Amino acid sequence: MNEVEVSSSPFVNNLEIELYLKSELKDVKEEYNEFEIEDLVSWLCTTPKYTTFRVNTLLVSACEVCNILRHYFQKQAAKHERSEMVHDVTLHPTLPDVVVIGSMGATELKPLEKEVIVDTICGAAVLRGAHVFGPGVMGMPTGVHCGDIVSVFADTSGRCKKGLQKCYTEGSKVFLGNGVVHMERKHLYGKDVKPVGIAVEMLATVSGLPTISNDCLSPNLVLLQNLPSVLCCHVLDPQQKDMVLDMCAAPGNKTSHLAMLMGDQGVIVALDKTEAKVNNIVKRCAQFSLHSVHAFVCDSTSAAQKPAEKIESCEKCNSLLDGPPFRPESFDRILLDAPCSALGQRPQLANKITVSQLKSYPPLQRKLFQSAVSLLKPGGVLVYSTCTVTLAENEGVVSWALAQFPSMRLQPAVPVLGGPGRPGSDLTEEQRLCVQRFGPPLTGDNFNHDTVGFFIARFRKETSDGVT
């Protein structure tokens, strides 16, 4: 078995979403008919077979990280007397700052008598190689103590009440793996208890992906990140002297990557509309000791100065480091990793999004794109990306943007790791080949294809003389 499927559909109690996705597929061209909605939802339920780390190349090379990980897995295999625990660790052949770790394949684990119940968000993270952290624990029976080996299950029906003291039998649950307990009930539940840290250290999961201890790699050297998320910053290709804007930057993963690609030179402005999220951006950049990032609390739909504000003299105009609103055409490159329905996340144990919520994203994405066009210099580059699979949020936004803004020209999104845009959209064949879509119907069992669902498009703004 090459993939771990946790259910037949993450929308089991929300069939209107499947109907919505079917309506998007109904107009696709004949060659796309092989991939129906059943294939899509099944793919969303499976766990990718690869783990990717982005390396802080300002401090260490990807080759050095590969060697550290290989030594770690060999040591772990010897400790547990299990030669199969040695994962395949390789450098990505195209992205020089990415290390890829392969799964050992689905493992034949058996559930144990003692169990811990976690929510679906925690459960998905565990299948991707995370430990169980305190806030994600929904239920732990009395009598479970630190040091006990337990089985971890995800509550896919959402019926487990926080603090459950007995075995969970009222709803559906999915077996994730086995681990050792580091937090008891007294550490997890109570009026003033706010658990922080690892509650269950995973020893093995059904997905076979590695769970790497904190002492293996220093947090300032690497970041666990999905491959397409790393790729979109390479597609933007920021240069050292550029003025760069990351419009929806939290939690700062792509922001920090942009800074590393620029050698921590130039200026990167990172925006998000809530203070707590901006604080996370600051923490992420501090983790990597980056100094070129300047984060501000701002709704990016209103990040550009309004026409009435242009009458101010240049002496009164804010510099980029003073924060928004910014003068039009202030940035050389802009990353718009837009808020989206996140239907590309894998594995999905349960998804309660509604059709009305789905339909709310394209209008917001268009407002953000309009703001980005205003802030981009002539000759500048804009990358639009999402982590979803819907036509409306991806090819639909690109088609709208090309019609709405004649100055914006679609360019090939390189390097190319994903597949073309979806047939049946309003994009021409040439335009479909410019964008990158990750997700079905990509074929092949490799780390470029078996990842989360994602979409990337690159635009360049024409100069006043029409040159791109």
C-alpha positions, -999 to +999 in steps of 0.1 A: +000+000+000+016+033-011-009+057+003-027+060+036-064+068+030-082+079+061-117+080+048-137+080+015-144+118+016-136+147+040-170+160+031-190+130+043-214+153+062-212+181+038-222+168+004-231+202-010-193+209-013-190+178-036-219+191-057-202+225-060-169+208-071-189+187-096-204+218-111-169+232-117-159+199-134-189+197-157-176+219-184-141+205-186-127+192-219-130+155-228-094+146-219-101+157-183-131+134-178-108+106-164-105+126-133-139+128-116-150+142-082-145+108-066-108+108-075-104+143-061-120+136-028-101+103-025-068+121-032-076+147-005-080+119+020-046+105+014-013+115+031+016+126+008+045+102+009+072+128+012+083+153+038+101+185+026+124+208+046+134+242+035+170+250+045+183+283+058+210+286+032+223+317+050+237+294+077+240+259+063+239+240+030+212+216+020+239+189+016+249+194+052+213+190+064+210+158+043+240+144+061+226+153+095+193+137+088+208+105+074+229+101+105+198+107+127+178+080+109+206+055+111+210+062+148+173+058+154+172+025+134+200+011+155+184+022+187+152+004+179+169-024+160+148-017+129+167-013+097+136-002+079+135+030+099+163+045+077+144+069+054+156+080+020+170+115+023+178+134-009+185+169-022+158+183-045+172+183-080+157+217-089+154+237-057+188+241-041+173+249-006+150+218-003+156+184+013+132+156+006+125+127+030+106+097+017+080+077+036+088+041+047+053+032+034+022+024+053+031+004+084+012-024+100+007-009+134-018-024+159-039-002+182-031-006+219-054-008+249-048+028+261-058+055+237-057+093+233-082+112+211-071+143+191-089+167+169-087+165+131-062+193+127-038+176+151-045+143+135-036+155+100-004+170+114+005+137+130+001+118+097+025+143+082+051+136+109+042+159+139+040+150+175+008+155+195+008+189+212-013+196+243-040+218+227-049+191+202-058+165+228-095+160+231-097+130+253-074+110+276-088+082+299-080+084+336-052+061+345-029+072+317+004+083+330+036+099+317+058+072+300+028+050+290+027+039+254-007+048+239-025+047+205-036+080+191-069+084+172-084+114+154-121+122+161-134+125+125-170+131+136-163+160+159-184+146+187-157+140+213-161+165+242-129+182+255-116+163+285-132+129+278-122+105+306-130+072+290-126+054+257-143+072+228-172+052+214-198+078+205-184+089+171-161+078+144-123+078+149-093+070+128-061+053+141-030+074+135-002+056+153+014+049+187+034+072+210+047+078+245+028+101+269+045+133+282+014+150+296-012+136+319-048+148+324-037+173+351-014+189+325-041+191+299-074+200+315-086+224+341-100+259+346-066+277+344-047+250+325-032+261+292-011+232+279+021+240+260+044+215+244+043+178+234+016+157+250+024+125+231+057+119+214+049+098+183+070+066+179+054+054+147+025+065+125+004+046+099+016+069+072+053+059+077+065+095+075+093+104+099+087+122+132+119+141+139+129+150+174+136+187+182+172+179+191+180+166+156+181+200+138+183+235+153+151+255+145+172+282+129+185+258+102+154+244+086+116+248+083+091+221+076+073+234+045+053+220+016+071+219-017+047+242-037+050+268-009+087+268-013+084+269-051+063+301-053+090+322-038+115+308-063+089+317-090+089+353-077+127+353-079+134+383-057+167+402-062+190+416-035+182+453-041+144+448-046+116+463-027+094+433-020+058+431-006+043+400+010+007+410+011-008+382+033+023+371+050+013+352+082+028+331+097+059+343+079+071+311+062+073+326+027+084+359+041+114+344+057+121+325+025+121+356+004+146+372+028+169+342+025+167+342-013+177+379-012+206+372+011+188+392+038+194+423+017+169+448+002+136+455+018+107+431+024+075+445+037+052+419+053+015+427+060-013+410+078-045+424+092-043+411+128-017+420+153-014+384+166-005+372+131+020+400+126+036+389+158+040+354+144+057+369+113+082+387+135+089+356+156+095+335+124+119+361+111+136+363+145+140+325+144+162+329+114+179+361+125+166+380+095+168+418+095+155+428+060+118+421+069+095+449+082+061+437+094+030+458+097-007+453+107-027+462+077-056+449+055-038+446+022-069+455+003-063+490+015-025+490+015-023+515-013-028+553-009-061+565-021-061+590-050-070+619-027-038+612-006-015+617-036-018+655-033+006+654-004+041+667-011+069+641-015+083+653+018+052+642+036+049+609+018+057+579+039+087+558+030+082+520+028+097+516+063+071+539+078+044+514+069+012+516+049-006+531+031+020+530+004+024+552-027+013+535-059+040+516-078+063+513-048+073+476-051+095+457-075+080+424-066+049+413-048+038+380-035+000+375-031-004+342-014-041+348-011-065+337+016-084+308+001-106+278+009-075+256+015-091+226-002-057+215-013-046+205+022-038+168+026-047+146+044-082+160+052-098+140+080-129+162+080-139+195+063-169+216+074-166+244+049-198+256+033-205+266-003-212+302+009-178+303+025-163+289-007-179+316-028-167+343-005-131+339-015-129+350-051-143+385-044-116+390-017-089+376-039-099+400-067-097+430-042-063+419-031-051+415-067-064+450-076-044+464-047-013+445-058-015+459-093-017+494-079+014+489-057+035+472-084+061+492-103+060+491-141+082+462-151+076+446-117+066+410-110+035+397-091+031+361-081-004+349-072-008+316-053-033+296-033-034+263-015-067+252-030-080+232-060-111+252-071-114+266-105-129+299-093-100+307-070-073+298-094-077+299-131-108+320-126-089+348-108-062+347-135-087+350-163-104+379-145-071+396-139-060+394-175-093+409-186-094+436-159-058+448-161-044+451-197-010+461-182-006+427-166+010+400-187+010+363-177+045+348-177+057+312-174+059+303-137+094+287-136+109+265-124+082+240-135+074+213-110+036+211-112+011+206-140-007+230-163-039+249-155-071+230-158-088+225-191-123+240-194-113+273-178-112+306-198-075+304-202-060+297-236-037+266-241-007+289-239-019+305-207-026+271-191+010+262-197+022+294-180+005+286-146+012+257-123-014+235-106-005+209-081-030+181-076-049+156-097-047+146-124-009+148-120+006+114-125+038+098-113+049+086-079+075+114-070+079+143-046+070+169-072+035+154-078+026+138-044+022+170-025-006+193-013-030+210-038-016+243-049-017+269-076+009+295-089+007+322-115+033+348-124+025+382-139+047+411-151+034+447-153+040+465-186+060+497-186+045+529-200+060+521-234+044+487-235+076+467-228+073+439-203 
